[in-house]
Amino acid sequence: MIGLFIYEYDRTLPFNLEVEKTEKYELLSYDTVYEPDIPESKKIYTYRFRATNPWAKVVFLHGIGNGHIPYLMWFGEYFASKGIETFFVIQPYHMQRAKPNWNGGEPFFHHSPAHCIVRFHQAIKDVRRTIDLLETLEDVKNLPTGIIGFSFGGMITAMSMALDKRLEAGIIAFSGGDWRWINWYSPYVEPVREGYAKYSNEWGCKDEQKCVELRSASRKKVHTLKSIDEIFSLTPTCFHYDPISYAKFIDQPVLMFTGVFDKVIPPQASNGFYRLLPNAKKISVPSGHKSSYLFRRFIGRASVKFLRDCLIKNRSQNANLNIV
């Protein structure tokens, strides 16, 4: 299709859906709407955790890296036990969508904005493609729809909510925006810093001082943007995949979880993003980034309450459901 923005795609493409059933979940696989870096990522893999008498459905997004995905799948079972049909999406370049020797998500670590904007928007398209699929499933298509994302998944959650209002509420956990703080202070993105030092990029960004200089003018503009399309006039183009650029357009209810001792997402990144959200509340957890898993039951309970309050109150047809 000609003349599309990076976030647009052809919704008429066939899903070619396949379903594999197990005792715990159903594994759905369906085609992407873009050509990925590697053939392994041409299929989206989504784990469906079925609920008895569901009152809502959510798309669940994990963070970068394969190692923590099995731990986060606990939430799929938990939410399903509380009446929330949960669709746990494997992000591009992870697990069965990655090369066998990858740790998961390698193409997202790059010093070039031109490279990153394509890969980040591939992940967003996977979310929207999944919503498209859910609209074809008779047993869930009329349920209210939410989204939950942890870490990198929280970034994709934020941008997806700004771009797709079918998502009626969102939970953004241990995540944030403003690449200045993440790229130069998060221990997880050392490969990106090495890339800046060795190669710079198309904007001449090689260190934090140059980053601040380049981003300063557009960083001051993000709260004045009038439309999504204006994001793509910001320079340097790292703003085109920075959640902070999209924050003011997320008018749906948002619940943010932040870690008091989180070093992976510096407080400047999470707080700066949170301040720009028009309709959000925040819960601080006494944990770091990875150790937040120790608080999974607390996070789960708070998330269920938030989703129930946001997704049900405006759905009169669900008013008489017996919600656990």
N, C-alpha and C positions, 0 to 999 in steps of 0.2 A: 504494500500500500504506500502511496506517494504522499509526502507532505505531512506525515504524522509527527507529533511531538514524541519525545523519548518515552513518555509514560503511556502512550496510546498503543493499541494493538487490534488485531482483527478478531472480533468475538465470534465470527462465524466458522472458525476453524474447528474441525471435528475433534472430540476428546479422545476417541479410541480407548475408552475406559476398559480396564481390566480389574477384576476384584479377586483377591485371595483371602479366604476366610481362615481364621484360627480361633482358638478358645477365647483369647483376650481381646482381639481386635480384628478388623478387616483392613487389609492393605490395598489401597486404591492406587492404581498407576494410570496416568493420562498424559497426553502430549503437551509440551510447552508451546507457547505462541512466538518463540524466537529461536534463533540458531545459537546454541550455547558454545562455549569454548571447546568442550569435549563431548563426544557422543554419549557418554554415560549420563549426562545431564539433560538429554532430550526428553526424558520422561520425568514427570513430577511424581514422587512417592508420598502418599499421605496415609497415616495410620488413623483409622476411624475407631474411636472408642464409643460403643453404643450405650445409651442410657435407657432405662426403663421409664416410660411416661415422660419423655424429655419436655422441658419448658423453654429451652434455648439451645443454640448451637454456637460454638466458638471455633475459630481458626487459631491454632497454637504454633508459635514460631520460636525455635531454639536459637542459641547464639552460635558464634564461630567455633568450629572445632567439633570433632566427632566424639571426643571422650565423655562429654557431659550429657549427650543426647539420651542414653538409657536412663539416667537419673531423672531428667526432666519428663520422661514418659510417665513417671509416677503421677504427674498432674493429669494426664489423660485419663487414667483409671479413676483418680480422685474426683475430677469434675463429672465424669460419667456417673459415678455413684451418687452424685448430688443432683442428677437430672439434667446435666448439660452435655449434649452430644458434642464430642470433641474430635476435631480433625487436626492431627499433629502432622504438620507439613515438614518434610525434609527439604532444607534450603538448598539452592544450587551448589554444586561442588562439595557435597557432604555425603558420607555413608555410601549407599549404592549409587549415588550420583557423582562419585568422585573416582579418581584413579586409585588403585589398590594401595599405593605407597603414600598417599596423602594423609595428613592429619585432619584435613577438612577445611574447606573455605579458602584455599590458597589464592585463587584469583582475586579475592577481595583485598588482599594485602598488596597495595601498589602505590607508588609515589606519583603516578600520573592521574589527574582528574579525568582526562579523556577516557582512560581505561576504566576507572572506578564507576563513573556515571552509568556506563553500559551495564556493568555487573550488578550494581545496586538496583537499577531499574528492572533487571531480569528478575530479581527476587520479589520486587513489588508486583510484577506481572504474574508471578506464580501465585501470589495471594489472590489477586483479582480473578485469575483463571480458576482458582479453587472455589471462589464465591460463585462464579458462573456455573461450575459443576454442581454445587449444592442447590442451585436454583432448578436443577433438573431432577433432583431426588425427591420424590413425592412425599416421603415420610418426614422430611426436615425442611422443605423449601419455604414453608410458611412460618417457621420458628424465627424469633428475633435472632439477630446475628451480632456476635461480639468477636473480639480479637485479643489475643494475649501474646506478648513477646518479651523474651528475656535477652538482655544485653544487645548484641547485634540484632537479634530478633525484635527487640524493642524499637530500634531505629527503623526497621522495615515496617513495623506496626504503625509508627507515627506517620511515615510518609504515605502508607496505604490508606490510613484514615483520612488524611487530607485529600487524597485523590479519589476516594471511593466512599460515598455516603451510604452505601448499603451496610457498611459497618456502623452499627448503632451505638456501640460503646467499646472502650478499649482499656486494657491494662498494660502498662509499660513498666517493666521491672528491671532495675539495675542497669539503666540505660540513660542516654542523654543526647546532646548535640553539641555543635561548635567544634569543628575538627582541630582548631588551634590547640585546645586543651587535651583532646584525645591523642592526636598524632604525636605531640611532644612530651606527654606525661604518662600515658598509659604503658605499663610494661609489656602489654600484649602486642603492641605495634612496633616493636624494635625493627622488624624487617622493613617497615615503611621508612623509618628514620634512616636506616642504612641506604635505602634507595635515594632519598633526598640528598644525602651526603655524597654519594657516588655519582649520581646522574642528574641531580636537580630535576626539573620537569619543564613542561611547556610554558610555565609561568615564571620560571626562574627561582622557584622556591627551593632553598637548600638548607635553611635553618629556621629556628623559631622567630628570630628577629625579622627575617624576610617575610615569613608567613604573616606575622602581625601587620607588617607594612602593607602587604598585598591585600589582606582581608579587611583592613580597618574601615574603609569607606562603605563597603557592602554590609559589613557586620552592623553598622549603624542604621542601615536601611531595612533590615528584615522585619522590624515591627511596623513599618509603614507600607509594606506591599499591599496592593489592592486585589491581586489575583494570582492564582497559581502560575500562570504563564509569565508573570513578571519575575519569578524566581530565575527563569532562564535568561534574564538580562543581567544578572549579577555576575561580577567577576571578582576573583578568579572562579573558574567553573566548579571548584570543590563545593560551592554553595548549592549546586544543582542536585547533590546527593547528601546534603547536610540536613538532618532532621530539624535543626533550628530554623531553617528557611521555611519549613512547612508548618511550624508550630501554631502560628496564628490562624491557620486555616482548619485546624482540628477543633471544630465546634461541638463535636460529640462529647459526652461525659468521659473523662479519663481518670483512672486511678494510677498513680505512680508509686512504686516502691523504690526506695533508695537505701543503700548500705552506709551506715555511719563510718565504717572503716574501708569502704570500697576504694581501691587504688586503680582498678582497671578502668572505671569510669570516674574521673576526678570530679569533686563536688562542683567545680566551676561549670563542667559540662552538663551535669544533671540539673543544677539550680538555674542556670541560664536558660535551658530549654523549658523547665517548668514555669518560669516566670512569664513566658510568652503564651502559654496555653490558656485559652479563654474560659475553659470549663473543666477544671481539674482539681483534684485533691491529692495529697501526698501522705504516705506512711513511711516513716524512717524505721529501719530494722537494725538492731545492734550487731551487724555482721560485716564481713568483707564481701567481695564479689562471689567467690565460689562457696564460701561458708554460709551464704544465704540459704543454701539447700537445707541446712539444719533447721531452718524456720519454715519449711515447706508447708506444714499443717496450718500454721498461723497465716501464711500467705494464701493458702488455699481457701481457708474459711473467710478471710476478708474479701477475697476475689469473688467467691460465690455470693456473698451478701451484696457486694457492689453490683454485680451483674443482675442479680434479682431485682434490686432497687431500680436500676437503669433500664433494663430490658423489658420488665414486666409492667411497670407502672403505666406506660403508654400503650399497652397492648390489651385492650379491654376484653378481647376474645380469650385471653389467658387468665382472666381475673379469678376464675373459680377453680384453677388447677391446684392440686395438693402438692406444694413445693416443699421439699425437705430442707 
